[in-house]
């Protein structure tokens, strides 16, 4: 049986996952210097009304007729960071095999303002939300473009150098689903209080099934991208309301286990 939550915070006490708008030094990491291609290119899209969406400017359901806008295609940047023996965070190939006891962080950046949901798989028919989180934006999930968000980053001042997702038994394939939307999705948690409750996996599947399949670029040609960065883009100009992508990590038992 798979455990209820895939990871525990590295220091193993009561702190929850903290997500700070910052880089590893604790300062904001914004700006699109060096970014090119799909990250900054604008396209004319046709807005598509969808159920259970609320516009950020009006706070009412988005039932407006389709309209055309020139905007960036929804794109996210995803990186996996692993703790070294010296305690440092280094970027690592997400297709690597990770072992029980490894400590990881995730780094996510979006190319425009919008609503971000990060959900980790659990056993059974429910999933757990790891963002939104109480430690950022007053617990809200509206995020800014060109700013990297680290999960978890700094659980508290005492343990800021030892706050990671700890890979724990059983081994298997670990899944994290990222949803980035132009409008607020009211069937998903939009603040830290709502995020305390588990989500029905059917809710996530319904959103994914109604969203265009995204395109992945594991080696984006841009000065702003790291060595092992992945870009994921919704390239459909007729349905560019959200981007849904699931990232999988291969998790194995320690090599010395028999």
C-alpha positions as CSV (number, residue, x, y, z in Angstrom):
1,X,0.0,0.0,0.0
2,X,1.2,3.5,-0.7
3,X,1.3,5.8,2.2
4,X,-1.2,8.7,2.6
5,X,1.5,11.3,1.8
6,X,4.4,10.7,-0.5
7,X,6.9,12.9,1.4
8,X,7.5,14.3,4.8
9,X,9.4,17.5,5.6
10,X,13.0,16.7,6.1
11,X,13.3,17.6,9.8
12,X,10.2,15.5,10.6
13,X,8.3,17.7,13.1
14,X,5.1,19.7,12.9
15,X,6.1,22.3,10.4
16,X,4.0,22.3,7.2
17,X,5.4,22.8,3.7
18,X,6.4,26.4,3.3
19,X,6.6,28.1,-0.1
20,X,8.4,31.4,-0.2
21,X,8.6,33.8,-3.1
22,X,12.3,33.8,-3.1
23,X,15.5,32.2,-4.2
24,X,17.9,30.3,-2.0
25,X,19.3,33.5,-0.5
26,X,15.8,34.6,0.6
27,X,15.5,37.4,-2.0
28,X,12.9,37.7,-4.8
29,X,14.1,36.2,-8.0
30,X,12.1,38.0,-10.7
31,X,12.5,39.4,-14.2
32,X,12.7,37.6,-17.5
33,X,16.2,38.5,-18.4
34,X,17.6,35.9,-20.8
35,X,14.2,34.2,-21.5
36,X,13.2,33.8,-25.1
37,X,10.9,31.8,-27.3
38,X,7.6,30.6,-26.0
39,X,8.3,32.1,-22.6
40,X,7.9,35.7,-23.8
41,X,6.3,35.4,-27.3
42,X,2.7,36.6,-27.5
43,X,0.0,34.8,-29.6
44,X,-3.6,35.7,-30.4
45,X,-5.8,33.3,-28.4
46,X,-9.5,32.8,-28.3
47,X,-10.7,32.9,-24.7
48,X,-12.9,29.9,-23.9
49,X,-15.5,30.0,-21.1
50,X,-15.3,27.0,-18.8
51,X,-17.4,25.9,-15.8
52,X,-16.3,26.7,-12.3
53,X,-14.0,29.6,-13.3
54,X,-13.9,33.0,-11.7
55,X,-12.2,36.0,-13.4
56,X,-9.5,37.7,-11.3
57,X,-10.7,41.2,-12.2
58,X,-14.4,40.8,-11.4
59,X,-14.6,37.9,-9.0
60,X,-17.6,36.5,-11.0
61,X,-17.9,33.3,-13.0
62,X,-16.4,33.5,-16.4
63,X,-19.5,33.0,-18.6
64,X,-18.6,35.7,-21.2
65,X,-18.7,34.8,-24.9
66,X,-15.4,33.9,-26.5
67,X,-13.1,36.9,-27.2
68,X,-9.6,37.2,-28.7
69,X,-6.6,38.4,-26.8
70,X,-2.9,38.7,-27.6
71,X,-1.1,37.1,-24.6
72,X,1.7,34.6,-23.8
73,X,0.8,31.0,-24.1
74,X,0.6,29.4,-20.6
75,X,4.0,28.1,-19.7
76,X,5.6,26.8,-16.5
77,X,9.2,26.1,-15.7
78,X,9.9,23.1,-13.5
79,X,13.2,22.1,-11.7
80,X,14.1,19.4,-9.2
81,X,16.7,20.2,-6.6
82,X,18.5,17.6,-4.5
83,X,20.4,18.0,-1.2
84,X,24.1,17.1,-1.5
85,X,26.2,15.4,1.2
86,X,27.4,19.0,2.1
87,X,23.8,20.1,2.6
88,X,23.6,22.2,-0.6
89,X,20.7,22.3,-3.1
90,X,21.8,21.4,-6.6
91,X,19.7,21.1,-9.8
92,X,19.4,17.4,-10.9
93,X,17.9,15.6,-13.8
94,X,14.3,14.8,-12.9
95,X,14.6,11.5,-14.8
96,X,17.2,10.3,-12.3
97,X,16.4,7.5,-9.9
98,X,15.8,8.9,-6.4
99,X,16.3,6.7,-3.4
100,X,14.6,6.4,0.0
101,X,16.3,9.0,2.2
102,X,17.0,11.5,-0.6
103,X,15.9,15.1,0.1
104,X,14.3,17.1,-2.7
105,X,12.9,20.6,-3.4
106,X,10.9,21.7,-6.4
107,X,11.2,25.1,-8.1
108,X,8.3,26.4,-10.2
109,X,8.2,29.6,-12.3
110,X,5.3,30.8,-14.6
111,X,5.5,33.2,-17.6
112,X,2.4,35.3,-16.6
113,X,0.3,36.1,-13.6
114,X,-2.3,33.5,-12.7
115,X,-3.5,30.8,-10.3
116,X,-1.2,28.0,-9.3
117,X,-2.2,24.7,-7.8
118,X,0.4,22.0,-6.9
119,X,-1.0,18.6,-5.9
120,X,0.7,15.4,-4.8
121,X,-0.6,12.0,-5.3
122,X,-1.8,9.9,-2.4
123,X,-3.3,6.4,-1.9
124,X,-6.9,5.9,-2.6
125,X,-9.2,8.3,-4.5
126,X,-8.0,11.6,-2.9
127,X,-4.9,13.8,-3.4
128,X,-3.2,16.4,-1.1
129,X,-2.6,20.0,-1.9
130,X,0.9,21.3,-1.2
131,X,0.2,24.8,-2.8
132,X,-1.5,27.1,-1.9
133,X,0.3,27.4,1.4
134,X,-0.2,29.6,4.5
135,X,3.3,31.0,4.2
136,X,2.9,33.1,1.0
137,X,0.5,35.7,-0.4
138,X,-1.6,35.5,2.8
139,X,-2.3,31.9,2.0
140,X,-3.6,32.7,-1.5
141,X,-2.5,31.0,-4.8
142,X,-2.3,34.0,-7.1
143,X,1.3,34.0,-8.4
144,X,3.4,36.5,-10.4
145,X,5.1,36.0,-13.7
146,X,8.9,35.4,-13.9
147,X,9.3,34.7,-10.2
148,X,10.6,31.3,-9.0
149,X,8.8,29.7,-6.1
150,X,10.6,27.0,-4.1
151,X,8.7,24.2,-2.4
152,X,9.4,23.8,0.4
153,X,11.9,26.6,1.1
154,X,12.1,27.7,4.7
155,X,9.8,25.8,7.1
156,X,10.9,28.1,10.0
157,X,14.0,30.1,10.9
158,X,15.4,27.3,13.1
159,X,15.3,24.6,10.4
160,X,15.7,26.7,7.2
161,X,18.8,24.7,6.2
162,X,17.1,21.4,6.7
163,X,13.7,21.7,5.1
164,X,13.1,19.3,2.3
165,X,10.8,16.7,0.9
166,X,12.1,13.4,2.3
167,X,11.7,10.4,0.1
168,X,10.2,7.7,2.3
169,X,9.0,4.1,1.8
170,X,7.4,2.5,-0.1
171,X,9.3,3.0,-3.4
172,X,7.5,3.4,-6.7
173,X,6.6,6.2,-9.0
174,X,5.9,9.5,-7.2
175,X,3.5,12.0,-8.9
176,X,3.1,15.7,-8.6
177,X,0.4,17.5,-10.7
178,X,0.8,21.3,-11.5
179,X,-2.2,23.3,-12.7
180,X,-1.7,26.8,-13.8
181,X,-4.8,28.8,-14.8
182,X,-5.7,32.2,-16.1
183,X,-8.9,32.2,-13.9
184,X,-9.5,30.9,-10.4
185,X,-10.8,27.3,-10.4
186,X,-13.4,27.2,-7.7
187,X,-13.4,23.4,-7.5
188,X,-9.8,23.4,-6.3
189,X,-8.3,24.9,-3.1
190,X,-7.6,28.6,-3.5
191,X,-6.3,29.4,-0.1
192,X,-4.3,27.7,2.7
193,X,-7.4,26.9,4.7
194,X,-9.1,25.1,1.8
195,X,-5.8,23.3,1.1
196,X,-6.0,21.5,4.4
197,X,-8.7,19.2,2.9
198,X,-8.0,16.4,0.5
199,X,-9.2,16.7,-3.1
200,X,-11.1,14.0,-5.1
201,X,-8.8,12.7,-7.8
202,X,-11.8,12.8,-10.1
203,X,-11.9,16.6,-9.8
204,X,-8.3,16.8,-11.0
205,X,-9.0,14.3,-13.8
206,X,-12.0,16.2,-15.0
207,X,-9.9,19.4,-15.3
208,X,-7.1,17.5,-17.0
209,X,-9.4,15.7,-19.5
210,X,-10.9,19.1,-20.5
211,X,-7.5,20.7,-21.0
212,X,-5.3,20.4,-24.2
213,X,-2.4,18.1,-23.8
214,X,0.7,20.2,-23.0
215,X,3.9,20.2,-24.9
216,X,7.2,19.5,-23.0
217,X,10.6,21.0,-23.8
218,X,13.3,19.4,-21.6
219,X,16.1,21.5,-23.1
220,X,14.6,25.0,-23.8
221,X,17.0,27.2,-25.7
222,X,17.0,30.2,-23.4
223,X,19.6,32.0,-21.3
224,X,17.1,32.0,-18.5
225,X,16.8,28.2,-18.3
226,X,18.9,25.9,-16.2
227,X,20.8,22.7,-17.2
228,X,18.0,20.3,-16.2
229,X,15.0,22.7,-16.5
230,X,11.7,21.6,-18.1
231,X,9.3,23.9,-19.8
232,X,5.7,22.8,-20.3
233,X,3.4,24.8,-22.5
234,X,-0.3,24.8,-23.6
235,X,0.2,25.5,-27.3
236,X,-3.5,25.4,-28.2
237,X,-4.6,29.0,-29.1
238,X,-8.3,28.0,-29.1
239,X,-8.2,26.6,-25.5
240,X,-5.5,28.3,-23.5
241,X,-7.3,28.7,-20.2
242,X,-5.2,26.4,-18.1
243,X,-2.1,24.2,-18.2
244,X,-2.2,20.8,-16.5
245,X,1.0,18.7,-16.2
246,X,1.9,15.7,-14.1
247,X,5.6,15.2,-13.2
248,X,6.8,11.7,-12.2
249,X,9.8,10.8,-10.1
250,X,11.3,7.3,-10.0
251,X,11.7,6.3,-6.3
252,X,13.7,3.2,-5.4
253,X,14.8,1.6,-2.2
254,X,18.4,2.3,-1.0
255,X,21.0,0.5,-3.1
256,X,22.3,-1.4,-0.1
257,X,18.9,-2.8,0.8
258,X,18.5,-6.5,0.2
